[in-house]
Amino acid sequence: MDIEAVIDSYFAAMRARDPEAAKALYADDATFILPDGREFTGKDKIGGMHAHVFTSGAPVPFPGLRIIGENAAAVEIEARLPDGSSRFTTNHYSFDSAGRIVRLSVYVKTSL
């Protein structure tokens, strides 16, 4: 399993606004958790969530620091919004043995 390649494919799908390419990276029973706590379970629901976000003025992600483990990874992201501002997030991924995403949690950096 090449976690770096899966992460690269994930961000390529996000920048291309391609929900089908994003959906293909997930295990059938995967869970995606948004920063507000909403959860989407199953690759079809996750694909639908991505499609909705892409048509709603989704930010453009620029990944930064990556921490890669055997079956998990964390990536810092600068998400550039349509108004020119940025939001800083971290994606936390868990992968199955085939390299599919089984869990993705997104956290947003807030001001202290």
N, C-alpha and C positions, 0 to 999 in steps of 0.2 A: 504494500500500500504506500503510495506517495502522497502524504498529507499536503505537502507544499503544492503539488499539482492540483489537488482538489480545491484548495484555497484559491489558487490562481484562477481556476475555472469558475469558482463562485463569483469572484470579483469581476471577471470578464462578463459573466451573465448579468450582473448588477449594472455594469456600465452600458451594456448593450440593451438593457431593459427587455431581457428575454426570459419570460417566466417559464417557458418549456425547458430551456437550458438549465435554469436554476433548479427546477423540479427534478430533473434527471440526476442531480447530485445527492438527493435524499433517499434514505431507506423508506420502504413503504409505510412504516409505523413511526416515522420521525416526529419530533416535536420542535417547534420554533416558538421562542418566547420573546415577545417585544419588551422594551424597557418599561412599559406601563403595566406589565404583568399578564397581558392577554396571551393566551397560548393557542397554537394551531397544531393539531395532531393529524398526521397522515399527509403523504406527499401531495395529494390532490388539493387539500385545504391549504397547504403551504404554498403551492403553485398559484392558487386563487388569490391568496394574500399578496404574493409578490406582484401578480398582474394588477391588482387594485392599487398598490403602492406606486407601481410604474406609471400608471395613468393619472396619479394625483400629485405630480410634481416631486417625485422622489429625489433625494439628494444624490450627488455623484460621489461614490466612495473612493478614497485614496488610502490604501492600506499602508501601515507603517511597521512598527516593531512586531515581530512574530515570535511567539514562544511555542515550540513544537515538542510534543511528547509522543509516546508510543501510539496512543489512540485518542489523543486530544490536542487541542491547540487554542491559543488565544492570540488575537490580532487587534492592535490599536488602529483606529480609523479616524481620518478627518473626513467628515461627510459635508461636502459643499452644497449648500441649499440654493434654490433658484434665485433668491434675493441677494446672493453674493456672500452671505454669512456662512459660518461653519459651525458644525456640531461635532463634538468629539465623543466617540463611542469605542467600546471594546466588544468584539464578538468572541464568544467562548464556544468551541466546537467539541463534540464527541463523535467518534467514528466507529463503524462496525469493522469487522475483519476484511470486508470487501472494499473499504475506503469510502463508503457512503456516510453521509451525515445522519446521525441518529438523534442528535440534540444540538440546537443552536440557540444560545441565549445572548441577547444584545443588552448591553448596559450603557447608559449615557452618563458622561461626566457632567456633574453639576457644580455650580460655583460654591465655594465654601463660605 
